[in-house]
Amino acid sequence: MAKTNKTNGKDQLSVEKIETTYKAYLLDHGAAPASVHAFCKLLNVPETDFYEFFGTLESVEKSIWKNYIKQVRTRLTTDSNYAAFSAREKVLSFYFSLAEVLRADRSFVLLQLKSWKNPAMAPAFLKGFRASFEEWAAGVLNEGKISGEIAKRPYIDERYQHLLWPHLLFILQFWSKDDSPNFDTTDAAIEKSVNLAFDLIGKGVLDNALDFGKFLYQNARS
């Protein structure tokens, strides 16, 4: 008896298909699927096929967010002018590009951010997003220290990329609440806050403040 060839569901499955279907489900239902089993019924594939790509539904969310950073980094590295930018200009370009990438998925992003109840603690779905951002930021800030654009300060400058993370969270929250046409207010917030951040980590204001603090401390002991 001749064997009948059947289409393997796994062959039709991909990370992109899983993520696209997941986002659509979340937007249509306002909540994540009840289980991997329920989600796989929607995909019309066996549950075991899903596990070839992801271990949990939560890991799908993490992958979606990490991919936003990947898209931004790809945009920047393919820009012929990007390599010549200063550290400040690279951070500005990153934020402006991220706002454009998120804009294409704004409804999904807003739904995700709506579940973020504690401003002091980033939600789990941002874990890979944060790691990828801080990896990128560390490289850019190191370039700034080498060029002299960013001041080298013992014990402090090693933490700069981690200090940029709360700044990125601020931008995300600001953008999520922005109702201005074309989100122009977010663009202004990005420019002003990045300029302030680089004024602080650059040579100048903070160094003078630290030097003055050291002066006061030494004189208080004499």
N, C-alpha and C positions, 0 to 999 in steps of 0.2 A: 504494500500500500504506500503510495507516494506521500511524503511529508508535506504539510502545509506550512508555508513561511508566514510567520506572524510579525507584525511590526513591534519591535521592542519599545516600550514606553520610555525607557532610559535614553534611547537614541534620540528621542524627540525633546528630551528635557535638557535644560541648560541653566546656568546661574541667572542669566538674563531673564529667561522665561519665568523662573521661580520668583525673582524679585519683582518683575512687572505684574505678575498675577497677585502677589502679596500686596503690593501697593494698591492695586485696583480693589481688592477685597476690603482692605482697611478703609478706603474712601467710601465704598458702597455701604459698609456695615457699621462704620464708626468704631470698630474694635477688631482685634486680631482673631483669626480662626480659633476655634475651641481647642484644636489639637492638630498634630501633624497628620493624623489619620483623616480628619475632616478636610484639611487642606489638600491632601493627596487625592481625595475624591473629586475635588474641584478641578485639579490638574488632570484627572483621569489616568493616574499612574499608580503603581503599587507603592506602598509606604517605603519599602526598602530602596526604591529608586531615589527618593528624596534624600536619604542618608548618604548617597554617593556625593552629594554636594554640600549638605548642611546637617549639623547634628540636632539643632533645635530651631523653632520658629524665631526665637530671640536672635539667633545667629544670622538669620536672614536680614533682620533690621540692622544689625551691626554692619553687615556687608554692604547694604544700601548706603548707609552713611559714610562708610570708609570710601566707597566709590565716588562720592561727591568730591572728596579731597583728591582722589586719583584724577578725576576729570580736570580739576583746577590745575594740578601740577602738570598735566599733559598740555593744557592750554599755554601755560607759562613757558615751558621748555621748548615749545614749538614756535614761540614768538622770537623772531630774529633780534629784537631789541632788548629782550629781557636780560641777557647775560651782562649787558653794560649798565644795567640799573644799579643804583645805590641800594643799600639794605632797606632804607626807608621806602624807596620806590617799589622794591620787590614786595614788601609787606602790603603796601597800598594796592598794588596790582593783584596780589593774592585775594585780598578782601573783596575788591570790586569783581573779580572773576567768580569768587564763591557766591556772591549775591546773584550773579547772572545764572549760575548753575542751579542754585536753589529755587530761583524764580520759576524755572521750568517745571519744578515739582512742588510749587508753593502749597497747594492744598494738602498734599501728603505731609510735608514738613510741618505745617501749622498744626495738623492733627497730632503729630508726634510730640511737638513741643508743648501742646496743650496738656499732655500727661505729666509734664515736668513740674512737680509741685514744690520742690525744694531748690531755690536759686543757688544755695551754697553747695549743692551736690549735683553733679552732672548725671543724667540718666544713663543706664547701662548701655543703651543703643549707641551712645557716643564714644564708647571705649576705643574702638579701632580708629574712629574719626580723630580722637584726641592724639593717639599715638602717632598717626601719620602726620598730623599737623605739627606736633612738637619735633618730630624728626626733620621735617622741612624747615621749621623755624630755627632749629639749632644750627643748621648749615648756613642759613642766611645771616644769622646774628654773628656767627664765627667769621664770616666774610667781612662783616662790618667792623669787627674788632681788629682784624688784620689790616684793613684799610685805614683804621683810625677814626672811622665815623662813629663807632660805639666805644665808650670808655671801658678800659679794663679795670675792674674793681675786684680785689680779692674776696672770695666767698660770695660775692653778689652776682657777678657777670655770668657765673655758671648756671644761675637760676633764671636768666632772662627768658628762655624759651618757655619755662613753666609759668612765668609771670604773664606771658602773652596769652596763655590759655584762658584765664578769666576775662581778658580783653576780648577774645574771640566769642566767649559766651555772652558778653555784653552786646556785641554786634548782632549775634543771633537773636537775642531777646528784643533788641531795638527794632531790627528788621521785621520780626514777627508781629510787632504792634504798629508798624508804619502804614498809614493809609494815604500817604501823599501820592500824587500822580507819578508814575514811573519810579516810585520809591526814592525820589530825589532827596528826601530828608535823611534817609539811611546813608546815601552817598556823602552827604555833608558830615554826618556823624562819624563815618569811617575816616574821612580826611582829617577832621579836627582831632579825633582821639589818637590816630596814628602819629600825627605831628606832635601831640603832647607827649606820647610815649617815647618818641625818639629824642625829644628835648630833654627828657629825664634820663634816658640811658646814654645819651651822647655826652660829650665833654662840655661842661658849663655849669648849669644851675645846680645839679645834684652834687657835683664835685665841690662847688663853693659852699654848699650847705654842710657837706661832710667835713670840710676843712674847718669851717666855723665851729661846728659841733666839737671837733677835736680840740680846737683852741680853747673853747669854754671849759671842756673837761680838764684839760691840762692846767688851766689857770685856777680852777676850783680846788685843785689838789695842792696848789702851791701856797 
